[in-house]
Amino acid sequence: MFIDDNIFPGHLNLLILGHEERKAMKKIQCNFCGSDRYEERRIEYLYSHKGKYLLVPNTPVEVCLNCGMVYYDATVLKEIERRFFAIQSKAEEPDNYIEMPEKAYT
């Protein structure tokens, strides 16, 4: 929500903006290094919960071009979590299954 007092001075004017409009207006700054240079990318995200995993290829992220810090949109993470629990409860099927070796670091 954006409040603009310049449209009708003295009146409270509310403009409801979509996600992309808010994103365009908001100056994003890296919480780690302070840079404002970002790039949208797609990565493989590994969701884990109580020893079970879901690999999510093509997950959208924003990456700081200065330090490499990766930022996830909350709606993306919530959808990944929803899919994980839907697959675990057999309400949805995964695209496929993979086999992954395990070796402890010693």
N, C-alpha and C positions, 0 to 999 in steps of 0.2 A: 504494500500500500504506500502511496506517495501523496504527501500533502503539499499542495501548492496554493499559497496565499496570493499569487500574482494574477491568477485568472480573474477572480472577483475579489479585490482587496476587502478585507474585513469579514469575509465569509470563509468558512472552512470548506475547502474543495478537495475531494478525495478522488484519486485516479487509481483504478485497479489495474495493475500491470501484470502481464504474463511473465513467465520465467525468463525468457530471452530479453525482454525489455528491461527487467530489473537487473539482469546480468550486464547489459550494455551500459546502464547508468552507474552501477556500482564499480568503484575503482578497487580491483582485487589486488591484494598485496600478500606476498608470501609471509606466512607466520614465522618461518625459520630465518630467512635472510633479508626480508623486506623488499625484495625485487617485485616489480609489477609486470614483468615479462613472462607470459604463459603461452603454452601451446597445448592444444587438444590432441590427445593420442588415444590409441586403443591398445589394451594390454591383456594378458591372461591373468585373471584374478583367482586366487585359491581361497575359497571360503572353508573354514573349519569350525566344527562344533562337536565337542565331546568325542573326539577321535574319528569323526566322519568328515568327509571332504566333498566339495563340489568345485570342479575346475570350470571357470567361466571365461572362455575365449571372447575377444572382441569387446571387453569392458571399457566404456568411455571414462577417461580421466583427464585432468588438467595437470601439466607438469611445469614446474618453475624452470625457466630456461637458465637461470643463474646457478641454482644449487641442486636441481633435480628432484626436489620434494614433490611427491605425488599427492594430488587432492582428488577425492571421490565425492560425487554428488550424493546427498543423503537418499534421494529417491532411488538412485541406482542401487545403493547398498541394501535398501529395504526390499527392492524387487529380487535381488540375489538371495536374500534371506528367505523371502516368501517361496521362491522356487526350490531352495534347499529343503525346506520343511514339506513342501508339496511332494517332492520326489521321495523323501524319507517315508511319508505316509502313503505312498503309492497313488496319490491323487494325480500326479503327472509323471511322465516318463522322461528320462534324460535323453539327450541326442545320441549318446553312446557311452560305453564304459571303457575305461583305460586301466591297464595294469601298471603299478608303480613299484619299483624296488625300494627297499629301505636298508640303510646302512648307518649305524650309529657312529658318531665322531668320537674317536678315541685317541 
